[in-house]
Amino acid sequence: TAAVLMSRDGGASWQMHDIPDSIGAVHMNILSLGGDGMIAFYRNRFAENILSSRSSDGGETWSAPEAADLPNNNSSIQAAILNDGAIAMVYNHSNAAMSDARRQSLYDEIEGGEAEETAVVAGNLRKAVWGVPRAPLSLAISRDGGKSFPHRVDLDTGDGLCLSNNSKDSLNREFSYPSIVQGGDGTVHIAYTYYRRAIKYISLAPQSLP
């Protein structure tokens, strides 16, 4: 589940606020919409859709995460508010419904690696989904405060194979763990893991955004 920690004394103490009904919603990415309004986006352990929830009181209380109109493959995402107020999302345009590639866990090749993750959902045991291709790496733009993301472009394409952790021999070919920020001149800077061998960097002029 997800939660927000808030400090009102410069970090000397913290209070935790749980996100309701957030099983499987991880890597919470919070953006300010102005005033006390906030939106958060989440990676989805069940490889269905990116999830989102909202706060109208500065982050103390949140709505339950709901599916956004972008797929998610149980891989990290990141969003940023652009200079013009639009929301830019970097993510893999892929989910479990688009591929039958599966593995037991992210580290099932490594002895003593992570155990398979499970979650109790409505009294039933539900497993996290691993192995869905981590490609393409895409950029989507929302101009309605995150309600929809109709504008999209693929930044890097390939098969996104992540059924192996072997990056030395390029058996792992994923694009993952993106980061995005816009500079004062409007240039959008994006970095991400490339084949788990390097960090790849892309810059986009503002007029090239979808």
VEXKE-773980 format. One record per residue (C-alpha): chain; x, y, z; residue number from 1. Coordinates in Angstrom, 3 decimals. Each point is the difference from the previous one (the first is absolute). Last residue first. Layout:
<nodes>
{'A'; {X; Y; Z}; NUM};
...
</nodes>
This chain:
<nodes>
{'A'; {3.237; 15.968; -28.669}; 210};
{'A'; {3.136; 1.923; 1.040}; 209};
{'A'; {2.273; 1.046; -2.863}; 208};
{'A'; {-0.613; 3.741; 0.486}; 207};
{'A'; {1.336; -0.249; 3.561}; 206};
{'A'; {3.381; -1.317; -1.218}; 205};
{'A'; {0.614; -3.536; 1.221}; 204};
{'A'; {3.110; -1.310; 1.720}; 203};
{'A'; {0.760; -3.711; 0.342}; 202};
{'A'; {2.397; -1.765; 2.365}; 201};
{'A'; {0.839; -3.681; 0.357}; 200};
{'A'; {1.316; -1.457; 3.242}; 199};
{'A'; {2.001; -3.159; -0.556}; 198};
{'A'; {-0.007; -3.791; 0.159}; 197};
{'A'; {-3.450; -0.839; 1.336}; 196};
{'A'; {-1.037; -0.216; -3.683}; 195};
{'A'; {-0.282; 3.818; 0.100}; 194};
{'A'; {-1.092; 1.459; 3.339}; 193};
{'A'; {-1.589; 3.396; -0.477}; 192};
{'A'; {0.665; 3.730; -0.371}; 191};
{'A'; {-2.337; 2.696; -1.329}; 190};
{'A'; {0.661; 3.748; -0.311}; 189};
{'A'; {-2.725; 2.247; -1.400}; 188};
{'A'; {1.285; 3.281; -1.427}; 187};
{'A'; {-2.315; 2.902; 0.845}; 186};
{'A'; {2.727; 2.582; 0.586}; 185};
{'A'; {-0.534; -0.244; 3.767}; 184};
{'A'; {0.697; -3.706; -0.075}; 183};
{'A'; {-2.568; -2.776; 0.020}; 182};
{'A'; {0.529; -3.147; 2.068}; 181};
{'A'; {-0.480; -3.716; -0.639}; 180};
{'A'; {1.348; -3.209; 1.569}; 179};
{'A'; {-0.562; -3.493; -1.323}; 178};
{'A'; {0.496; -3.292; 1.868}; 177};
{'A'; {-0.185; -2.252; -3.084}; 176};
{'A'; {0.922; -0.840; -3.567}; 175};
{'A'; {0.507; -3.760; -0.147}; 174};
{'A'; {2.287; -2.123; -2.124}; 173};
{'A'; {1.187; -2.678; 2.400}; 172};
{'A'; {1.675; -2.784; -1.968}; 171};
{'A'; {2.522; 2.647; -1.042}; 170};
{'A'; {2.941; -2.300; 0.773}; 169};
{'A'; {1.113; 2.059; 2.997}; 168};
{'A'; {-3.598; 0.890; 0.872}; 167};
{'A'; {-0.878; -3.446; 1.290}; 166};
{'A'; {-2.941; 0.709; 2.331}; 165};
{'A'; {-2.231; -2.132; -2.210}; 164};
{'A'; {-3.716; 0.077; -0.840}; 163};
{'A'; {0.263; 3.765; -0.548}; 162};
{'A'; {-0.330; 0.224; -3.779}; 161};
{'A'; {-0.894; 3.538; -1.091}; 160};
{'A'; {-0.583; -1.116; -3.620}; 159};
{'A'; {1.233; 3.303; -1.369}; 158};
{'A'; {-1.007; 3.648; -0.144}; 157};
{'A'; {1.258; 3.229; 1.536}; 156};
{'A'; {-1.737; 3.380; 0.339}; 155};
{'A'; {-3.488; -1.077; -1.085}; 154};
{'A'; {-2.399; 2.981; -0.307}; 153};
{'A'; {-3.347; 0.635; 1.689}; 152};
{'A'; {-2.774; 2.608; 0.198}; 151};
{'A'; {-3.376; -1.219; 1.286}; 150};
{'A'; {0.999; -0.165; 3.677}; 149};
{'A'; {-3.224; 0.432; 1.962}; 148};
{'A'; {-1.140; 1.253; 3.412}; 147};
{'A'; {3.523; 1.091; 0.918}; 146};
{'A'; {-0.709; 3.699; 0.429}; 145};
{'A'; {-1.689; 0.481; -3.371}; 144};
{'A'; {3.021; 0.577; -2.251}; 143};
{'A'; {1.445; -3.482; 0.362}; 142};
{'A'; {3.127; -1.006; -1.924}; 141};
{'A'; {1.402; -3.467; -0.609}; 140};
{'A'; {3.646; -0.957; -0.490}; 139};
{'A'; {0.836; -3.597; -0.832}; 138};
{'A'; {2.685; -2.588; 0.654}; 137};
{'A'; {-1.084; -2.907; -2.159}; 136};
{'A'; {0.725; -2.239; 1.705}; 135};
{'A'; {0.366; -1.691; 3.372}; 134};
{'A'; {-1.425; -3.355; -1.077}; 133};
{'A'; {-2.258; -1.726; 2.588}; 132};
{'A'; {2.261; -2.165; 2.154}; 131};
{'A'; {-1.608; 0.410; 3.407}; 130};
{'A'; {-3.601; 0.024; 1.239}; 129};
{'A'; {-0.630; 0.347; 3.727}; 128};
{'A'; {-2.048; -2.865; 1.361}; 127};
{'A'; {-3.506; 0.179; 1.418}; 126};
{'A'; {-1.142; -1.871; 3.103}; 125};
{'A'; {-3.706; 0.484; 0.564}; 124};
{'A'; {-1.709; 1.670; 2.962}; 123};
{'A'; {-0.982; 3.109; -1.976}; 122};
{'A'; {3.592; 0.321; -1.249}; 121};
{'A'; {2.750; -1.603; 2.065}; 120};
{'A'; {3.325; 0.702; -1.656}; 119};
{'A'; {2.780; -2.236; -1.232}; 118};
{'A'; {3.626; 0.626; -0.868}; 117};
{'A'; {2.342; -2.805; -1.039}; 116};
{'A'; {3.030; -0.028; 2.233}; 115};
{'A'; {2.848; 2.290; -0.861}; 114};
{'A'; {3.335; -1.666; -0.737}; 113};
{'A'; {1.669; -2.752; 2.016}; 112};
{'A'; {1.469; -1.509; -3.132}; 111};
{'A'; {-0.450; 2.422; -2.882}; 110};
{'A'; {-1.990; -1.089; -3.034}; 109};
{'A'; {-3.352; 0.807; 1.665}; 108};
{'A'; {1.047; 3.601; 0.506}; 107};
{'A'; {-2.951; 1.930; -1.448}; 106};
{'A'; {-2.424; -2.676; 1.086}; 105};
{'A'; {-1.606; -3.189; -1.309}; 104};
{'A'; {0.280; 0.914; -3.667}; 103};
{'A'; {-2.586; 0.810; -2.645}; 102};
{'A'; {-0.277; 0.850; -3.704}; 101};
{'A'; {-3.684; -0.328; -1.041}; 100};
{'A'; {-0.076; 3.468; -1.539}; 99};
{'A'; {-2.464; 2.845; -0.660}; 98};
{'A'; {-2.433; -0.781; 2.831}; 97};
{'A'; {2.913; -0.014; 2.437}; 96};
{'A'; {0.863; 3.623; -0.736}; 95};
{'A'; {1.979; 2.143; -2.418}; 94};
{'A'; {0.509; 3.654; -0.911}; 93};
{'A'; {3.066; 0.230; 2.250}; 92};
{'A'; {0.064; 3.291; 1.917}; 91};
{'A'; {0.924; 3.675; -0.139}; 90};
{'A'; {-2.912; 2.300; 0.905}; 89};
{'A'; {-0.181; 3.726; -0.767}; 88};
{'A'; {-2.686; 2.053; 1.753}; 87};
{'A'; {-0.950; 3.338; -1.575}; 86};
{'A'; {0.317; 3.214; 2.022}; 85};
{'A'; {1.822; 2.026; -2.671}; 84};
{'A'; {3.370; -0.445; 1.728}; 83};
{'A'; {-0.488; -3.746; 0.134}; 82};
{'A'; {-1.181; -1.887; 3.088}; 81};
{'A'; {1.932; -3.250; 0.281}; 80};
{'A'; {-0.766; -3.709; -0.138}; 79};
{'A'; {2.040; -3.105; 0.702}; 78};
{'A'; {-0.663; -3.677; -0.566}; 77};
{'A'; {1.446; -3.208; 1.393}; 76};
{'A'; {-0.805; -3.446; -1.327}; 75};
{'A'; {-2.905; -2.258; 0.902}; 74};
{'A'; {-1.052; -0.063; -3.674}; 73};
{'A'; {-2.154; 3.112; -0.022}; 72};
{'A'; {-2.601; 1.124; -2.539}; 71};
{'A'; {-1.173; 3.627; -0.303}; 70};
{'A'; {-3.630; 1.147; 0.356}; 69};
{'A'; {0.328; 0.360; 3.774}; 68};
{'A'; {-1.322; -2.744; 2.268}; 67};
{'A'; {-1.130; 1.136; 3.438}; 66};
{'A'; {1.875; 0.521; 3.251}; 65};
{'A'; {-2.232; 0.701; 3.014}; 64};
{'A'; {-0.440; 3.703; 0.672}; 63};
{'A'; {2.563; 1.701; 2.180}; 62};
{'A'; {0.179; 1.738; 3.349}; 61};
{'A'; {2.841; 2.034; 1.496}; 60};
{'A'; {1.553; 0.949; -3.347}; 59};
{'A'; {-0.628; 3.724; -0.182}; 58};
{'A'; {-3.711; -0.168; 0.687}; 57};
{'A'; {-1.538; -0.787; -3.401}; 56};
{'A'; {1.754; -3.323; -0.556}; 55};
{'A'; {-0.218; -2.178; -3.090}; 54};
{'A'; {0.620; -3.561; -1.129}; 53};
{'A'; {1.556; -1.654; -3.039}; 52};
{'A'; {0.838; -3.502; -1.184}; 51};
{'A'; {2.000; -1.001; -3.076}; 50};
{'A'; {-1.817; -2.904; -1.542}; 49};
{'A'; {0.092; -3.814; 0.153}; 48};
{'A'; {3.341; -1.454; 1.065}; 47};
{'A'; {-1.194; -1.389; 3.362}; 46};
{'A'; {2.699; 1.875; 1.956}; 45};
{'A'; {-1.302; 3.307; -1.413}; 44};
{'A'; {2.412; 2.961; 0.008}; 43};
{'A'; {-1.694; 3.019; 1.478}; 42};
{'A'; {-1.031; 3.539; -0.886}; 41};
{'A'; {-0.876; 2.718; 2.495}; 40};
{'A'; {-2.007; 3.172; -0.489}; 39};
{'A'; {0.016; 3.027; 2.261}; 38};
{'A'; {-2.278; 2.951; 0.727}; 37};
{'A'; {0.716; 2.182; 3.032}; 36};
{'A'; {0.744; 3.066; -2.108}; 35};
{'A'; {1.459; -1.050; -3.324}; 34};
{'A'; {-0.038; -3.380; -1.749}; 33};
{'A'; {2.942; -1.335; 2.003}; 32};
{'A'; {1.393; -3.349; -1.143}; 31};
{'A'; {0.536; -3.166; 2.050}; 30};
{'A'; {1.636; -3.163; -1.404}; 29};
{'A'; {-0.853; -3.043; 2.136}; 28};
{'A'; {2.421; -2.864; -0.668}; 27};
{'A'; {-2.677; -2.629; 0.769}; 26};
{'A'; {-3.708; -0.790; -0.479}; 25};
{'A'; {-0.414; -3.779; 0.460}; 24};
{'A'; {-2.340; 0.380; 2.952}; 23};
{'A'; {-1.102; 3.657; 0.110}; 22};
{'A'; {-3.547; -0.240; 1.339}; 21};
{'A'; {0.433; 3.166; 2.083}; 20};
{'A'; {3.329; 1.894; -0.064}; 19};
{'A'; {1.384; 0.048; 3.531}; 18};
{'A'; {1.092; 3.258; 1.625}; 17};
{'A'; {3.182; -0.244; 2.046}; 16};
{'A'; {1.101; 2.773; 2.356}; 15};
{'A'; {3.619; 1.080; 0.196}; 14};
{'A'; {2.261; 1.654; 2.548}; 13};
{'A'; {3.152; 2.135; -0.113}; 12};
{'A'; {-0.379; 0.423; -3.764}; 11};
{'A'; {-0.357; 3.765; -0.099}; 10};
{'A'; {-2.775; 0.110; 2.575}; 9};
{'A'; {-3.162; -0.617; -2.059}; 8};
{'A'; {1.021; -3.413; -1.315}; 7};
{'A'; {-2.152; -2.208; -2.214}; 6};
{'A'; {0.443; -3.678; -0.923}; 5};
{'A'; {-2.298; -1.255; -2.745}; 4};
{'A'; {-1.171; -3.594; -0.272}; 3};
{'A'; {-0.278; -2.761; -2.570}; 2};
{'A'; {-0.976; -3.653; 0.360}; 1};
</nodes>
